[in-house]
Amino acid sequence: MASGWAPDGAVQDQIDDSVSDAVMLARSRLPTGPGEIHCQECGGEIPEARREAMPGARLCVDCQSGHDHPALSSAYNRRGSKDSQLR
């Protein structure tokens, strides 16, 4: 398939970069620092297994579920746009 001026593997590079961006975004949203023994919202105990699996946990599972929402990042693939240099 003709790819114009794009080098071989350019499409896979776009996919890899999009995945890397999503992983970096997810990692940046993880809590850091010392965790809590009791939930900051409801005061319930945070199980030890959760504290070990997720260092920096500050909320119990139920309260965290209420805060979780889909990422607010754009689904627009800037690397695949019509202005991309990889056309």
N, C-alpha and C positions, 0 to 999 in steps of 0.2 A: 504494500500500500504506500503510495506516495505521501510523504510528509512535509513537502516543501523544504524550508530551511531548518526544520527541527532536527536535531541529532537523533540517532538511534536510541531508543529507550526513553525518549522525552515524556511519553504518556505515563510510563511507570514512575518516572521521577515526579510527575505531578501528583500521582496517587500517593506515593511515599511521603511527599511533603505535606499533603493534606492530612494524612494519618498522624504524622509527627506533630503538626500544629494542634490537632485535637488532643493528643496525649499530653503535650506541654500545658494546654489549657486546663485539662483535668487535674494534672499534678499541681498546678498553681493554686487550685481551689481546695486542696487538702489542708486540714488543720495542722498547725505546727506547735511546737512547744509542749510543755507538760500537760497531760490530760487531767480530767477531773474524776473524782470518785462518785460524785453525785451530779445529776443532771442540772444544768443551770436554769432550765425552765420549770420542770415539774418537781425537782428535788429528789426524784427516784434514784436508786442506785444504778450506776452504769456497771454491767457485768464485767468481771475481770477479763473474760475472753475478748470482749469488745475493746477494752483498753489495750490489750496486748496486740490485737489485730490492727487497731487503728490508733497509733500514738497521737496524742493531742485531742482525743475525743472529748467533747464538752457537753454533748447531748445524748440522751438515751435513744434507742432505735425508734421508738414511737414519735418522739419530738423531732428527731432528725428527718423522719419520713414526711412530716408536715412542712419542713423547710425545703426539701429537695424539689427541684423543678427542672424542666429541660434547660439545657444550656442556652443562653441568650445570644450565642454567636450566630453569625449569619451563615446560611446554607449556601451562600454564593461562593463559588470556587473562583477566586481571583486569578489563580494560575491558568484557568481554562477560559478566561474571558476573551472577548473578541480583540481586546487590546494586548493580549499576552504576546510576548516575544517568542513563545514556543509554538506558534501557529504553523 
